[in-house]
């Protein structure tokens, strides 16, 4: 049985992935997902997706910084959704340690993407985890 946070994360991933294919507003994506009912999501999942999309440009900039093999627009959408989620959680969710965000991202990639995508996602997030971005997050947590 998965943890409540894992369920929130997976639902947010699925909703974010769907959004990458559609220009519809997020509320329409949420309504369509609710009507289809293939998976459950709650307000926490919705908020997580909204927050990821509010910071999408920043997150994509970070992904570009650590993706030396592919430009962001050439990254498969499943990987992009996973990377945005992991980096967002690492930087902005105090409840999610960086190593957990990365581990969960790799798990999602193993479940939803191709085998070769796992090493790509793990490599981007591994480089990100050693960066000043993460150091600044850890320093801010220490100051609290």
N, CA, C and O atoms as CSV, one atom per row, in Angstrom:
chain,resi,resn,atom,element,x,y,z
A,1,UNK,N,N,0.850,-1.189,0.000
A,1,UNK,CA,C,0.000,0.000,0.000
A,1,UNK,C,C,0.888,1.243,0.000
A,1,UNK,O,O,1.881,1.311,0.724
A,2,UNK,N,N,0.524,2.199,-0.804
A,2,UNK,CA,C,1.356,3.396,-0.893
A,2,UNK,C,C,0.988,4.395,0.193
A,2,UNK,O,O,-0.127,4.399,0.715
A,3,UNK,N,N,1.955,5.238,0.514
A,3,UNK,CA,C,1.737,6.260,1.530
A,3,UNK,C,C,0.830,7.341,0.969
A,3,UNK,O,O,0.717,7.486,-0.249
A,4,UNK,N,N,0.184,8.102,1.842
A,4,UNK,CA,C,-0.650,9.209,1.352
A,4,UNK,C,C,0.154,10.204,0.513
A,4,UNK,O,O,-0.343,10.681,-0.507
A,5,UNK,N,N,1.373,10.523,0.915
A,5,UNK,CA,C,2.190,11.474,0.152
A,5,UNK,C,C,2.530,10.900,-1.220
A,5,UNK,O,O,2.527,11.625,-2.216
A,6,UNK,N,N,2.820,9.607,-1.275
A,6,UNK,CA,C,3.125,8.976,-2.556
A,6,UNK,C,C,1.916,9.060,-3.491
A,6,UNK,O,O,2.075,9.293,-4.689
A,7,UNK,N,N,0.722,8.874,-2.955
A,7,UNK,CA,C,-0.501,8.978,-3.759
A,7,UNK,C,C,-0.699,10.398,-4.270
A,7,UNK,O,O,-1.065,10.599,-5.428
A,8,UNK,N,N,-0.459,11.380,-3.413
A,8,UNK,CA,C,-0.555,12.786,-3.813
A,8,UNK,C,C,0.440,13.067,-4.930
A,8,UNK,O,O,0.098,13.697,-5.931
A,9,UNK,N,N,1.655,12.604,-4.757
A,9,UNK,CA,C,2.730,12.832,-5.730
A,9,UNK,C,C,2.395,12.170,-7.065
A,9,UNK,O,O,2.555,12.787,-8.119
A,10,UNK,N,N,1.940,10.942,-7.030
A,10,UNK,CA,C,1.639,10.233,-8.273
A,10,UNK,C,C,0.474,10.900,-9.010
A,10,UNK,O,O,0.514,11.046,-10.232
A,11,UNK,N,N,-0.549,11.301,-8.277
A,11,UNK,CA,C,-1.674,11.999,-8.901
A,11,UNK,C,C,-1.206,13.320,-9.509
A,11,UNK,O,O,-1.614,13.675,-10.615
A,12,UNK,N,N,-0.359,14.043,-8.795
A,12,UNK,CA,C,0.167,15.310,-9.316
A,12,UNK,C,C,0.990,15.063,-10.576
A,12,UNK,O,O,0.904,15.827,-11.538
A,13,UNK,N,N,1.774,14.015,-10.572
A,13,UNK,CA,C,2.542,13.655,-11.765
A,13,UNK,C,C,1.606,13.387,-12.945
A,13,UNK,O,O,1.816,13.920,-14.034
A,14,UNK,N,N,0.584,12.571,-12.737
A,14,UNK,CA,C,-0.338,12.218,-13.823
A,14,UNK,C,C,-1.071,13.447,-14.363
A,14,UNK,O,O,-1.237,13.598,-15.573
A,15,UNK,N,N,-1.502,14.309,-13.468
A,15,UNK,CA,C,-2.182,15.541,-13.889
A,15,UNK,C,C,-1.225,16.470,-14.636
A,15,UNK,O,O,-1.600,17.067,-15.645
A,16,UNK,N,N,-0.003,16.590,-14.148
A,16,UNK,CA,C,1.004,17.424,-14.810
A,16,UNK,C,C,1.345,16.874,-16.191
A,16,UNK,O,O,1.497,17.624,-17.155
A,17,UNK,N,N,1.461,15.574,-16.266
A,17,UNK,CA,C,1.752,14.921,-17.546
A,17,UNK,C,C,0.630,15.204,-18.550
A,17,UNK,O,O,0.895,15.535,-19.705
A,18,UNK,N,N,-0.605,15.074,-18.111
A,18,UNK,CA,C,-1.756,15.369,-18.973
A,18,UNK,C,C,-1.718,16.818,-19.454
A,18,UNK,O,O,-1.986,17.093,-20.624
A,19,UNK,N,N,-1.392,17.725,-18.571
A,19,UNK,CA,C,-1.358,19.154,-18.912
A,19,UNK,C,C,-0.336,19.442,-20.006
A,19,UNK,O,O,-0.530,20.355,-20.808
A,20,UNK,N,N,0.739,18.679,-20.045
A,20,UNK,CA,C,1.767,18.894,-21.065
A,20,UNK,C,C,1.244,18.651,-22.487
A,20,UNK,O,O,1.853,19.106,-23.455
A,21,UNK,N,N,0.137,17.947,-22.614
A,21,UNK,CA,C,-0.446,17.656,-23.921
A,21,UNK,C,C,-1.612,18.569,-24.276
A,21,UNK,O,O,-2.092,18.556,-25.409
A,22,UNK,N,N,-2.065,19.353,-23.318
A,22,UNK,CA,C,-3.273,20.140,-23.527
A,22,UNK,C,C,-3.049,21.595,-23.140
A,22,UNK,O,O,-2.337,21.895,-22.182
A,23,UNK,N,N,-3.667,22.493,-23.897
A,23,UNK,CA,C,-3.601,23.919,-23.590
A,23,UNK,C,C,-4.734,24.361,-22.679
A,23,UNK,O,O,-4.830,25.538,-22.331
A,24,UNK,N,N,-5.589,23.427,-22.290
A,24,UNK,CA,C,-6.728,23.750,-21.438
A,24,UNK,C,C,-6.263,24.262,-20.087
A,24,UNK,O,O,-5.185,23.894,-19.620
A,25,UNK,N,N,-7.066,25.109,-19.454
A,25,UNK,CA,C,-6.746,25.547,-18.089
A,25,UNK,C,C,-6.683,24.342,-17.144
A,25,UNK,O,O,-7.319,23.315,-17.382
A,26,UNK,N,N,-5.915,24.488,-16.084
A,26,UNK,CA,C,-5.773,23.385,-15.128
A,26,UNK,C,C,-7.120,22.900,-14.597
A,26,UNK,O,O,-7.317,21.697,-14.424
A,27,UNK,N,N,-8.034,23.808,-14.341
A,27,UNK,CA,C,-9.337,23.389,-13.810
A,27,UNK,C,C,-10.049,22.424,-14.753
A,27,UNK,O,O,-10.716,21.494,-14.302
A,28,UNK,N,N,-9.912,22.639,-16.048
A,28,UNK,CA,C,-10.516,21.720,-17.013
A,28,UNK,C,C,-9.808,20.365,-16.999
A,28,UNK,O,O,-10.450,19.326,-17.149
A,29,UNK,N,N,-8.507,20.376,-16.823
A,29,UNK,CA,C,-7.749,19.121,-16.701
A,29,UNK,C,C,-8.242,18.355,-15.475
A,29,UNK,O,O,-8.463,17.145,-15.535
A,30,UNK,N,N,-8.413,19.068,-14.369
A,30,UNK,CA,C,-8.881,18.426,-13.139
A,30,UNK,C,C,-10.283,17.842,-13.329
A,30,UNK,O,O,-10.562,16.719,-12.910
A,31,UNK,N,N,-11.153,18.616,-13.961
A,31,UNK,CA,C,-12.533,18.149,-14.180
A,31,UNK,C,C,-12.561,16.924,-15.085
A,31,UNK,O,O,-13.296,15.973,-14.820
A,32,UNK,N,N,-11.769,16.940,-16.146
A,32,UNK,CA,C,-11.721,15.797,-17.062
A,32,UNK,C,C,-11.198,14.552,-16.342
A,32,UNK,O,O,-11.726,13.456,-16.528
A,33,UNK,N,N,-10.169,14.723,-15.528
A,33,UNK,CA,C,-9.618,13.589,-14.779
A,33,UNK,C,C,-10.640,13.045,-13.788
A,33,UNK,O,O,-10.737,11.835,-13.582
A,34,UNK,N,N,-11.390,13.938,-13.187
A,34,UNK,CA,C,-12.429,13.527,-12.238
A,34,UNK,C,C,-13.517,12.728,-12.957
A,34,UNK,O,O,-13.970,11.704,-12.446
A,35,UNK,N,N,-13.940,13.190,-14.141
A,35,UNK,CA,C,-14.967,12.503,-14.914
A,35,UNK,C,C,-14.523,11.121,-15.350
A,35,UNK,O,O,-15.294,10.164,-15.272
A,36,UNK,N,N,-13.283,11.009,-15.810
A,36,UNK,CA,C,-12.767,9.721,-16.265
A,36,UNK,C,C,-12.586,8.780,-15.083
A,36,UNK,O,O,-12.892,7.591,-15.176
A,37,UNK,N,N,-12.093,9.308,-13.981
A,37,UNK,CA,C,-11.977,8.532,-12.748
A,37,UNK,C,C,-10.953,7.415,-12.766
A,37,UNK,O,O,-11.090,6.454,-12.009
A,38,UNK,N,N,-9.919,7.510,-13.614
A,38,UNK,CA,C,-8.902,6.466,-13.656
A,38,UNK,C,C,-8.004,6.444,-12.418
A,38,UNK,O,O,-7.394,5.423,-12.101
A,39,UNK,N,N,-7.930,7.571,-11.728
A,39,UNK,CA,C,-7.129,7.647,-10.506
A,39,UNK,C,C,-7.743,8.704,-9.605
A,39,UNK,O,O,-8.453,9.600,-10.063
A,40,UNK,N,N,-7.458,8.581,-8.321
A,40,UNK,CA,C,-7.982,9.526,-7.345
A,40,UNK,C,C,-6.970,10.641,-7.118
A,40,UNK,O,O,-5.759,10.419,-7.143
A,41,UNK,N,N,-7.486,11.832,-6.899
A,41,UNK,CA,C,-6.627,12.938,-6.494
A,41,UNK,C,C,-7.424,13.837,-5.570
A,41,UNK,O,O,-8.654,13.875,-5.604
A,42,UNK,N,N,-6.686,14.555,-4.747
A,42,UNK,CA,C,-7.337,15.412,-3.757
A,42,UNK,C,C,-6.851,16.855,-3.918
A,42,UNK,O,O,-6.127,17.184,-4.858
A,43,UNK,N,N,-7.261,17.690,-2.993
A,43,UNK,CA,C,-6.895,19.109,-3.059
A,43,UNK,C,C,-5.382,19.299,-2.964
A,43,UNK,O,O,-4.833,20.207,-3.588
A,44,UNK,N,N,-4.717,18.463,-2.202
A,44,UNK,CA,C,-3.255,18.565,-2.091
A,44,UNK,C,C,-2.587,18.303,-3.443
A,44,UNK,O,O,-1.634,18.991,-3.808
A,45,UNK,N,N,-3.081,17.319,-4.178
A,45,UNK,CA,C,-2.548,17.039,-5.523
A,45,UNK,C,C,-2.796,18.218,-6.455
A,45,UNK,O,O,-1.912,18.618,-7.213
A,46,UNK,N,N,-4.000,18.769,-6.394
A,46,UNK,CA,C,-4.342,19.919,-7.239
A,46,UNK,C,C,-3.428,21.102,-6.929
A,46,UNK,O,O,-2.929,21.758,-7.843
A,47,UNK,N,N,-3.210,21.371,-5.660
A,47,UNK,CA,C,-2.352,22.486,-5.252
A,47,UNK,C,C,-0.924,22.260,-5.729
A,47,UNK,O,O,-0.270,23.190,-6.201
A,48,UNK,N,N,-0.442,21.041,-5.608
A,48,UNK,CA,C,0.910,20.720,-6.055
A,48,UNK,C,C,1.050,20.970,-7.556
A,48,UNK,O,O,2.044,21.551,-7.993
A,49,UNK,N,N,0.081,20.546,-8.341
A,49,UNK,CA,C,0.121,20.770,-9.787
A,49,UNK,C,C,0.095,22.270,-10.099
A,49,UNK,O,O,0.866,22.745,-10.933
A,50,UNK,N,N,-0.779,23.001,-9.440
A,50,UNK,CA,C,-0.850,24.450,-9.665
A,50,UNK,C,C,0.486,25.111,-9.341
A,50,UNK,O,O,0.956,25.968,-10.090
A,51,UNK,N,N,1.092,24.717,-8.234
A,51,UNK,CA,C,2.377,25.303,-7.839
A,51,UNK,C,C,3.479,24.975,-8.844
A,51,UNK,O,O,4.312,25.824,-9.161
A,52,UNK,N,N,3.479,23.756,-9.334
A,52,UNK,CA,C,4.470,23.363,-10.347
A,52,UNK,C,C,4.298,24.218,-11.595
A,52,UNK,O,O,5.283,24.681,-12.171
A,53,UNK,N,N,3.061,24.428,-12.016
A,53,UNK,CA,C,2.833,25.226,-13.222
A,53,UNK,C,C,3.111,26.697,-13.001
A,53,UNK,O,O,3.509,27.390,-13.937
A,54,UNK,N,N,2.915,27.187,-11.808
A,54,UNK,CA,C,3.282,28.575,-11.512
A,54,UNK,C,C,4.789,28.786,-11.642
A,54,UNK,O,O,5.236,29.882,-11.982
A,55,UNK,N,N,5.561,27.756,-11.375
A,55,UNK,CA,C,7.024,27.850,-11.396
A,55,UNK,C,C,7.639,27.104,-12.580
A,55,UNK,O,O,8.843,26.848,-12.586
A,56,UNK,N,N,6.839,26.758,-13.571
A,56,UNK,CA,C,7.312,25.929,-14.685
A,56,UNK,C,C,8.530,26.525,-15.391
A,56,UNK,O,O,9.472,25.799,-15.709
A,57,UNK,N,N,8.524,27.815,-15.636
A,57,UNK,CA,C,9.668,28.429,-16.329
A,57,UNK,C,C,10.942,28.308,-15.500
A,57,UNK,O,O,12.008,27.987,-16.027
A,58,UNK,N,N,10.827,28.566,-14.213
A,58,UNK,CA,C,11.992,28.430,-13.329
A,58,UNK,C,C,12.475,26.979,-13.286
A,58,UNK,O,O,13.673,26.713,-13.382
A,59,UNK,N,N,11.540,26.050,-13.141
A,59,UNK,CA,C,11.891,24.629,-13.079
A,59,UNK,C,C,12.539,24.180,-14.382
A,59,UNK,O,O,13.521,23.439,-14.363
A,60,UNK,N,N,11.996,24.624,-15.514
A,60,UNK,CA,C,12.579,24.261,-16.805
A,60,UNK,C,C,13.982,24.839,-16.965
A,60,UNK,O,O,14.846,24.214,-17.580
A,61,UNK,N,N,14.207,26.024,-16.415
A,61,UNK,CA,C,15.547,26.605,-16.445
A,61,UNK,C,C,16.543,25.761,-15.671
A,61,UNK,O,O,17.685,25.584,-16.097
A,62,UNK,N,N,16.111,25.248,-14.546
A,62,UNK,CA,C,16.977,24.380,-13.742
A,62,UNK,C,C,17.217,23.062,-14.471
A,62,UNK,O,O,18.337,22.552,-14.491
A,63,UNK,N,N,16.171,22.519,-15.065
A,63,UNK,CA,C,16.325,21.270,-15.834
A,63,UNK,C,C,17.323,21.495,-16.965
A,63,UNK,O,O,18.198,20.660,-17.190
A,64,UNK,N,N,17.203,22.605,-17.673
A,64,UNK,CA,C,18.120,22.909,-18.775
A,64,UNK,C,C,19.564,22.999,-18.281
A,64,UNK,O,O,20.494,22.580,-18.971
A,65,UNK,N,N,19.736,23.539,-17.101
A,65,UNK,CA,C,21.077,23.684,-16.528
A,65,UNK,C,C,21.761,22.331,-16.326
A,65,UNK,O,O,22.980,22.226,-16.462
A,66,UNK,N,N,20.979,21.293,-16.000
A,66,UNK,CA,C,21.555,19.991,-15.671
A,66,UNK,C,C,21.301,18.912,-16.721
A,66,UNK,O,O,21.730,17.772,-16.546
A,67,UNK,N,N,20.618,19.251,-17.796
A,67,UNK,CA,C,20.393,18.303,-18.887
A,67,UNK,C,C,21.375,18.613,-20.001
A,67,UNK,O,O,21.087,19.409,-20.895
A,68,UNK,N,N,22.530,17.982,-19.940
A,68,UNK,CA,C,23.549,18.271,-20.945
A,68,UNK,C,C,23.329,17.481,-22.232
A,68,UNK,O,O,23.976,17.760,-23.241
A,69,UNK,N,N,22.430,16.501,-22.216
A,69,UNK,CA,C,22.192,15.679,-23.406
A,69,UNK,C,C,21.016,16.163,-24.246
A,69,UNK,O,O,20.983,15.938,-25.455
A,70,UNK,N,N,20.051,16.826,-23.612
A,70,UNK,CA,C,18.836,17.212,-24.338
A,70,UNK,C,C,18.368,18.596,-23.915
A,70,UNK,O,O,18.420,18.954,-22.739
A,71,UNK,N,N,17.910,19.368,-24.895
A,71,UNK,CA,C,17.245,20.637,-24.596
A,71,UNK,C,C,15.890,20.304,-23.961
A,71,UNK,O,O,15.329,19.239,-24.220
A,72,UNK,N,N,15.376,21.193,-23.150
A,72,UNK,CA,C,14.118,20.939,-22.437
A,72,UNK,C,C,13.000,20.571,-23.412
A,72,UNK,O,O,12.206,19.673,-23.128
A,73,UNK,N,N,12.928,21.247,-24.548
A,73,UNK,CA,C,11.852,20.953,-25.493
A,73,UNK,C,C,12.026,19.605,-26.195
A,73,UNK,O,O,11.129,19.170,-26.917
A,74,UNK,N,N,13.153,18.949,-25.996
A,74,UNK,CA,C,13.413,17.620,-26.574
A,74,UNK,C,C,13.301,16.500,-25.532
A,74,UNK,O,O,13.440,15.323,-25.865
A,75,UNK,N,N,13.057,16.863,-24.300
A,75,UNK,CA,C,12.900,15.864,-23.235
A,75,UNK,C,C,11.500,15.266,-23.351
A,75,UNK,O,O,10.526,16.012,-23.457
A,76,UNK,N,N,11.378,13.944,-23.333
A,76,UNK,CA,C,10.043,13.338,-23.372
A,76,UNK,C,C,9.160,13.903,-22.248
A,76,UNK,O,O,9.622,14.137,-21.131
A,77,UNK,N,N,7.910,14.109,-22.568
A,77,UNK,CA,C,6.990,14.750,-21.622
A,77,UNK,C,C,6.886,14.000,-20.299
A,77,UNK,O,O,6.749,14.625,-19.248
A,78,UNK,N,N,6.947,12.691,-20.332
A,78,UNK,CA,C,6.878,11.936,-19.083
A,78,UNK,C,C,8.068,12.294,-18.189
A,78,UNK,O,O,7.912,12.449,-16.978
A,79,UNK,N,N,9.244,12.422,-18.780
A,79,UNK,CA,C,10.432,12.789,-18.004
A,79,UNK,C,C,10.345,14.227,-17.513
A,79,UNK,O,O,10.731,14.528,-16.383
A,80,UNK,N,N,9.837,15.111,-18.363
A,80,UNK,CA,C,9.703,16.508,-17.974
A,80,UNK,C,C,8.759,16.650,-16.780
A,80,UNK,O,O,9.044,17.402,-15.848
A,81,UNK,N,N,7.646,15.934,-16.808
A,81,UNK,CA,C,6.699,15.987,-15.682
A,81,UNK,C,C,7.352,15.485,-14.400
A,81,UNK,O,O,7.159,16.074,-13.337
A,82,UNK,N,N,8.114,14.415,-14.489
A,82,UNK,CA,C,8.806,13.860,-13.318
A,82,UNK,C,C,9.857,14.842,-12.807
A,82,UNK,O,O,9.937,15.095,-11.604
A,83,UNK,N,N,10.650,15.388,-13.699
A,83,UNK,CA,C,11.717,16.309,-13.296
A,83,UNK,C,C,11.154,17.570,-12.651
A,83,UNK,O,O,11.664,18.023,-11.627
A,84,UNK,N,N,10.115,18.134,-13.236
A,84,UNK,CA,C,9.503,19.326,-12.640
A,84,UNK,C,C,9.005,19.026,-11.234
A,84,UNK,O,O,9.227,19.811,-10.313
A,85,UNK,N,N,8.348,17.917,-11.070
A,85,UNK,CA,C,7.815,17.538,-9.761
A,85,UNK,C,C,8.940,17.375,-8.741
A,85,UNK,O,O,8.862,17.922,-7.641
A,86,UNK,N,N,9.970,16.638,-9.094
A,86,UNK,CA,C,11.071,16.379,-8.151
A,86,UNK,C,C,11.805,17.659,-7.766
A,86,UNK,O,O,12.127,17.869,-6.596
A,87,UNK,N,N,12.066,18.506,-8.746
A,87,UNK,CA,C,12.788,19.740,-8.445
A,87,UNK,C,C,11.904,20.682,-7.633
A,87,UNK,O,O,12.380,21.337,-6.706
A,88,UNK,N,N,10.629,20.750,-7.976
A,88,UNK,CA,C,9.718,21.579,-7.183
A,88,UNK,C,C,9.694,21.102,-5.731
A,88,UNK,O,O,9.847,21.908,-4.813
A,89,UNK,N,N,9.506,19.804,-5.517
A,89,UNK,CA,C,9.456,19.292,-4.143
A,89,UNK,C,C,10.764,19.551,-3.410
A,89,UNK,O,O,10.757,19.916,-2.234
A,90,UNK,N,N,11.880,19.365,-4.095
A,90,UNK,CA,C,13.189,19.580,-3.468
A,90,UNK,C,C,13.382,21.019,-3.014
A,90,UNK,O,O,13.956,21.274,-1.955
A,91,UNK,N,N,12.904,21.946,-3.812
A,91,UNK,CA,C,13.163,23.352,-3.538
A,91,UNK,C,C,12.086,24.041,-2.701
A,91,UNK,O,O,12.384,24.978,-1.959
A,92,UNK,N,N,10.846,23.587,-2.814
A,92,UNK,CA,C,9.753,24.359,-2.220
A,92,UNK,C,C,8.897,23.619,-1.206
A,92,UNK,O,O,8.061,24.245,-0.555
A,93,UNK,N,N,9.068,22.329,-1.049
A,93,UNK,CA,C,8.249,21.590,-0.088
A,93,UNK,C,C,9.131,21.158,1.081
A,93,UNK,O,O,9.930,20.230,0.964
A,94,UNK,N,N,8.972,21.842,2.197
A,94,UNK,CA,C,9.795,21.571,3.380
A,94,UNK,C,C,9.613,20.162,3.928
A,94,UNK,O,O,10.466,19.666,4.664
A,95,UNK,N,N,8.516,19.522,3.576
A,95,UNK,CA,C,8.240,18.174,4.094
A,95,UNK,C,C,8.958,17.081,3.317
A,95,UNK,O,O,8.995,15.931,3.754
A,96,UNK,N,N,9.531,17.432,2.164
A,96,UNK,CA,C,10.131,16.418,1.292
A,96,UNK,C,C,11.638,16.637,1.196
A,96,UNK,O,O,12.079,17.596,0.562
A,97,UNK,N,N,12.429,15.769,1.811
A,97,UNK,CA,C,13.889,15.871,1.664
A,97,UNK,C,C,14.292,15.633,0.201
A,97,UNK,O,O,13.608,14.919,-0.532
A,98,UNK,N,N,15.388,16.230,-0.200
A,98,UNK,CA,C,15.861,16.132,-1.578
A,98,UNK,C,C,16.027,14.675,-1.992
A,98,UNK,O,O,15.611,14.296,-3.086
A,99,UNK,N,N,16.626,13.857,-1.140
A,99,UNK,CA,C,16.856,12.459,-1.510
A,99,UNK,C,C,15.545,11.698,-1.707
A,99,UNK,O,O,15.481,10.789,-2.535
A,100,UNK,N,N,14.512,12.052,-0.969
A,100,UNK,CA,C,13.206,11.410,-1.138
A,100,UNK,C,C,12.580,11.858,-2.460
A,100,UNK,O,O,12.032,11.035,-3.194
A,101,UNK,N,N,12.657,13.141,-2.766
A,101,UNK,CA,C,12.113,13.644,-4.034
A,101,UNK,C,C,12.775,12.937,-5.217
A,101,UNK,O,O,12.104,12.570,-6.182
A,102,UNK,N,N,14.085,12.751,-5.140
A,102,UNK,CA,C,14.813,12.078,-6.221
A,102,UNK,C,C,14.434,10.605,-6.291
A,102,UNK,O,O,14.178,10.077,-7.373
A,103,UNK,N,N,14.398,9.955,-5.163
A,103,UNK,CA,C,14.027,8.538,-5.126
A,103,UNK,C,C,12.630,8.306,-5.687
A,103,UNK,O,O,12.405,7.363,-6.446
A,104,UNK,N,N,11.703,9.162,-5.314
A,104,UNK,CA,C,10.328,9.042,-5.810
A,104,UNK,C,C,10.250,9.355,-7.306
A,104,UNK,O,O,9.455,8.750,-8.025
A,105,UNK,N,N,11.062,10.285,-7.769
A,105,UNK,CA,C,11.097,10.595,-9.201
A,105,UNK,C,C,11.603,9.398,-9.999
A,105,UNK,O,O,11.065,9.076,-11.059
A,106,UNK,N,N,12.626,8.753,-9.492
A,106,UNK,CA,C,13.149,7.563,-10.166
A,106,UNK,C,C,12.080,6.467,-10.168
A,106,UNK,O,O,11.912,5.777,-11.174
A,107,UNK,N,N,11.362,6.299,-9.068
A,107,UNK,CA,C,10.296,5.297,-8.996
A,107,UNK,C,C,9.211,5.593,-10.038
A,107,UNK,O,O,8.761,4.684,-10.735
A,108,UNK,N,N,8.793,6.844,-10.145
A,108,UNK,CA,C,7.789,7.213,-11.145
A,108,UNK,C,C,8.299,6.954,-12.560
A,108,UNK,O,O,7.552,6.477,-13.414
A,109,UNK,N,N,9.557,7.263,-12.806
A,109,UNK,CA,C,10.143,7.035,-14.128
A,109,UNK,C,C,10.186,5.547,-14.437
A,109,UNK,O,O,9.887,5.139,-15.559
A,110,UNK,N,N,10.551,4.744,-13.468
A,110,UNK,CA,C,10.564,3.289,-13.673
A,110,UNK,C,C,9.169,2.769,-14.005
A,110,UNK,O,O,9.024,1.832,-14.790
A,111,UNK,N,N,8.155,3.369,-13.413
A,111,UNK,CA,C,6.778,2.929,-13.619
A,111,UNK,C,C,6.204,3.399,-14.948
A,111,UNK,O,O,5.515,2.637,-15.627
A,112,UNK,N,N,6.478,4.639,-15.327
A,112,UNK,CA,C,5.775,5.252,-16.460
A,112,UNK,C,C,6.617,5.507,-17.709
A,112,UNK,O,O,6.059,5.815,-18.762
A,113,UNK,N,N,7.913,5.390,-17.626
A,113,UNK,CA,C,8.762,5.746,-18.769
A,113,UNK,C,C,9.536,4.529,-19.266
A,113,UNK,O,O,9.374,3.421,-18.755
A,114,UNK,N,N,10.368,4.752,-20.258
A,114,UNK,CA,C,11.214,3.703,-20.797
A,114,UNK,C,C,12.418,3.474,-19.891
A,114,UNK,O,O,12.798,4.355,-19.120
A,115,UNK,N,N,13.003,2.316,-19.982
A,115,UNK,CA,C,14.154,1.986,-19.144
A,115,UNK,C,C,15.299,2.964,-19.275
A,115,UNK,O,O,15.935,3.312,-18.281
A,116,UNK,N,N,15.574,3.415,-20.497
A,116,UNK,CA,C,16.678,4.354,-20.708
A,116,UNK,C,C,16.395,5.712,-20.072
A,116,UNK,O,O,17.327,6.462,-19.782
A,117,UNK,N,N,15.135,6.032,-19.853
A,117,UNK,CA,C,14.777,7.309,-19.247
A,117,UNK,C,C,15.165,7.371,-17.771
A,117,UNK,O,O,15.408,8.453,-17.237
A,118,UNK,N,N,15.223,6.229,-17.122
A,118,UNK,CA,C,15.547,6.195,-15.695
A,118,UNK,C,C,16.933,6.780,-15.456
A,118,UNK,O,O,17.114,7.599,-14.555
A,119,UNK,N,N,17.909,6.365,-16.254
A,119,UNK,CA,C,19.269,6.887,-16.047
A,119,UNK,C,C,19.346,8.375,-16.389
A,119,UNK,O,O,20.087,9.115,-15.741
A,120,UNK,N,N,18.599,8.823,-17.389
A,120,UNK,CA,C,18.578,10.245,-17.723
A,120,UNK,C,C,18.020,11.065,-16.555
A,120,UNK,O,O,18.649,12.029,-16.118
A,121,UNK,N,N,16.852,10.687,-16.056
A,121,UNK,CA,C,16.222,11.411,-14.945
A,121,UNK,C,C,17.120,11.369,-13.716
A,121,UNK,O,O,17.321,12.387,-13.053
A,122,UNK,N,N,17.656,10.194,-13.413
A,122,UNK,CA,C,18.531,10.058,-12.253
A,122,UNK,C,C,19.782,10.927,-12.414
A,122,UNK,O,O,20.245,11.527,-11.444
A,123,UNK,N,N,20.327,10.997,-13.624
A,123,UNK,CA,C,21.509,11.817,-13.864
A,123,UNK,C,C,21.236,13.302,-13.691
A,123,UNK,O,O,22.017,14.009,-13.055
A,124,UNK,N,N,20.130,13.779,-14.255
A,124,UNK,CA,C,19.774,15.196,-14.126
A,124,UNK,C,C,19.561,15.534,-12.650
A,124,UNK,O,O,20.073,16.541,-12.160
A,125,UNK,N,N,18.808,14.694,-11.948
A,125,UNK,CA,C,18.518,14.975,-10.547
A,125,UNK,C,C,19.744,14.783,-9.657
A,125,UNK,O,O,19.886,15.470,-8.645
A,126,UNK,N,N,20.619,13.866,-10.022
A,126,UNK,CA,C,21.858,13.693,-9.270
A,126,UNK,C,C,22.728,14.935,-9.355
A,126,UNK,O,O,23.280,15.382,-8.349
A,127,UNK,N,N,22.853,15.496,-10.558
A,127,UNK,CA,C,23.618,16.738,-10.734
A,127,UNK,C,C,22.948,17.890,-9.999
A,127,UNK,O,O,23.613,18.685,-9.333
A,128,UNK,N,N,21.634,17.974,-10.123
A,128,UNK,CA,C,20.869,19.009,-9.416
A,128,UNK,C,C,21.100,18.915,-7.906
A,128,UNK,O,O,21.252,19.937,-7.237
A,129,UNK,N,N,21.126,17.694,-7.372
A,129,UNK,CA,C,21.247,17.515,-5.917
A,129,UNK,C,C,22.579,18.006,-5.367
A,129,UNK,O,O,22.697,18.273,-4.171
A,130,UNK,N,N,23.576,18.127,-6.226
A,130,UNK,CA,C,24.906,18.588,-5.808
A,130,UNK,C,C,25.107,20.072,-6.088
A,130,UNK,O,O,26.202,20.600,-5.895
A,131,UNK,N,N,24.069,20.736,-6.536
A,131,UNK,CA,C,24.194,22.111,-7.011
A,131,UNK,C,C,23.955,23.137,-5.907
A,131,UNK,O,O,23.552,22.815,-4.790
A,132,UNK,N,N,24.220,24.370,-6.271
A,132,UNK,CA,C,23.961,25.500,-5.374
A,132,UNK,C,C,22.475,25.637,-5.070
A,132,UNK,O,O,22.105,26.111,-3.997
A,133,UNK,N,N,21.615,25.225,-6.006
A,133,UNK,CA,C,20.166,25.290,-5.772
A,133,UNK,C,C,19.808,24.523,-4.501
A,133,UNK,O,O,19.085,25.025,-3.641
A,134,UNK,N,N,20.318,23.317,-4.397
A,134,UNK,CA,C,20.011,22.466,-3.246
A,134,UNK,C,C,20.758,22.964,-2.015
A,134,UNK,O,O,20.210,22.953,-0.913
A,135,UNK,N,N,21.997,23.397,-2.189
A,135,UNK,CA,C,22.754,23.934,-1.063
A,135,UNK,C,C,21.999,25.097,-0.432
A,135,UNK,O,O,21.935,25.203,0.793
A,136,UNK,N,N,21.431,25.967,-1.255
A,136,UNK,CA,C,20.670,27.106,-0.738
A,136,UNK,C,C,19.428,26.651,0.018
A,136,UNK,O,O,19.081,27.236,1.044
A,137,UNK,N,N,18.759,25.621,-0.473
A,137,UNK,CA,C,17.578,25.081,0.217
A,137,UNK,C,C,17.984,24.529,1.578
A,137,UNK,O,O,17.323,24.792,2.583
A,138,UNK,N,N,19.066,23.768,1.608
A,138,UNK,CA,C,19.540,23.176,2.871
A,138,UNK,C,C,19.980,24.254,3.834
A,138,UNK,O,O,19.683,24.173,5.026
A,139,UNK,N,N,20.695,25.282,3.335
A,139,UNK,CA,C,21.105,26.379,4.193
A,139,UNK,C,C,19.904,27.108,4.800
A,139,UNK,O,O,19.913,27.458,5.980
A,140,UNK,N,N,18.879,27.331,3.989
A,140,UNK,CA,C,17.656,27.990,4.486
A,140,UNK,C,C,16.953,27.139,5.540
A,140,UNK,O,O,16.411,27.680,6.504
A,141,UNK,N,N,16.953,25.818,5.374
A,141,UNK,CA,C,16.333,24.944,6.368
A,141,UNK,C,C,17.108,24.980,7.678
A,141,UNK,O,O,16.517,24.949,8.757
A,142,UNK,N,N,18.432,25.046,7.581
A,142,UNK,CA,C,19.274,25.080,8.770
A,142,UNK,C,C,19.064,26.352,9.567
A,142,UNK,O,O,19.142,26.343,10.795
A,143,UNK,N,N,18.796,27.453,8.864
A,143,UNK,CA,C,18.588,28.737,9.528
A,143,UNK,C,C,17.270,28.794,10.304
A,143,UNK,O,O,17.122,29.605,11.218
A,144,UNK,N,N,16.330,27.951,9.947
A,144,UNK,CA,C,15.000,27.979,10.598
A,144,UNK,C,C,15.052,27.464,12.001
A,144,UNK,O,O,14.028,27.421,12.682
